[in-house]
Amino acid sequence: MKRLSYFFLGALLLAGCGTQKTVVQPTEPVAADTPVVQKPVVYDVEAHPDVVSVAEAIALLDNPGNAAAIAKKHSYKVAGKYGIYRLDNYDMMMYKNCRLPKKLGTDIYEDTPKPLAKGTSSYIAINSNVLIAVFNNTAFNNLVEQVKGLGFALVEEGYEDKYSNGQTDIYVYSARKSIRIEKVR
């Protein structure tokens, strides 16, 4: 009898240890293969004063001709064509508080710009997408908060976390403290 009561006591304890899950039912019928995405909350996030804002970077996708004005506004230096040896080519590289790496040829460098010890170092690489990279956690966390504050929803987690608003995708790469912005194709 004592074993039986311990059994029921154990069963009751285990039944109470489960986690509760809240299920959100969509209001409209959707196809079986369509993921349900909740509307994100939009809020204001003040951009880091030494780094270009995410909103300005998104605007660069539509009008890359404004790059010179944005570079001047935020005191970025501009390198025209910028190729990274065996990796990528950019139409323009803007950098601040950074030094350019060793040049291997005409418009070809061995790597991305390297940070200096002073100030908030960052660079912006522009081609068919816009890449913003920073070198400290405060500036990187501010970029991620701006992405969320602009109403982008987390779509996919992984090597790069993918955020989207349906028109623009933003890929957040934590290991290199960078975000890549591109139009949805």
Disulfide bonds with the S-S distance in Angstrom:
none
